[in-house]
């Protein structure tokens, strides 16, 4: 799953909207609009394949932006036809447009920028379709998180409710949301158990102390390629790689940016648990604290250590080799002055 190093000379870029697609094709700078329907997309791409064969244009790449699911028809047809495709990050494409000096933003301009982005950018990661099992897990996990967010919001509102009718309404909705949350979490557990590959990966990840069922489900849903990365790749995609900010004699503190925010949120909670219950992680964090690192730096380093370790676990197919005993954990807790449980 490493980025491709194929040089693409024939680019078909799709500027995606709910009902229409603006297409820009290189070479030739041809541009037109079609309906966002599978039949129209298939017809256009088959025409480009014929053009590619007749003119010997070389490798063909389809480029589109992630647009909340409206790009799904384009990607599905690419998979059907065996075409290389890249789902571009909107912010990166916008920065590329600014680099080109294109400040205006319209669908035709954006389509051309996407085509140039596909032509000029090296090492683009090609789209790999999710399995139906991962798609279903992602849907379940997304809905579970939505219900949890609503539950938190309603619970916060209850603290400030004064009118009896408002309080009754909030309490009834909170009870309903708690029931829905429990049902969704049970559905997620059942879905993982019913699929051998997902169950195997979840079991391997949970061998690392600090990684619970929801963290494992999040990683399987939102980073299904985990286990195929090199060390530097996984930290970048999770948005946990320290970014240097040096110039001349100035050495500003490094920081993290971009990446998959859902993964970082799950890893933050896992890191908090690991700091309490994982002796190896606790020793690692203690060494950072002894070097004067603030808590934010320590917790980010722990998150980075967890995702790198999980990638290695799935890559090797073996459970965590440093799984420490309860006795070792309690020894570390006593050394840190934490009373036993």
Secondary structure, 3 states (H helix, E strand, C coil): CCCCCCCCCEEEEEEECCCEEEEEEECCCEEEEEECCHHHHHHHHHHHHHHHHHHCCCCEEEEEECCCCCCHHHHHHHHHHCCEEEEECHHHHHHHHHHCCCCCCCHHHHHHHHHHHHHHCCCCCCCCCCCHHHHHHHHHHHHHHHHHHHHHHHHHHHHHCCCHHHHHHHHHHHHHHHHHHHHHHHHHHHHHHHCHHHHHHHHHHHCCCCCCHHHHHHHHHHCCCCCCCCHHHHHHHCCCCCEEEEECCEEEEEECCCCCHHHHHHHHHHHHHHHHHCHHHHHHHHHHHHCCCCHHHHHHHHHHHHHHHHHHHHHHCCCCCCCCCHHHHHHHHHHCCCCCC
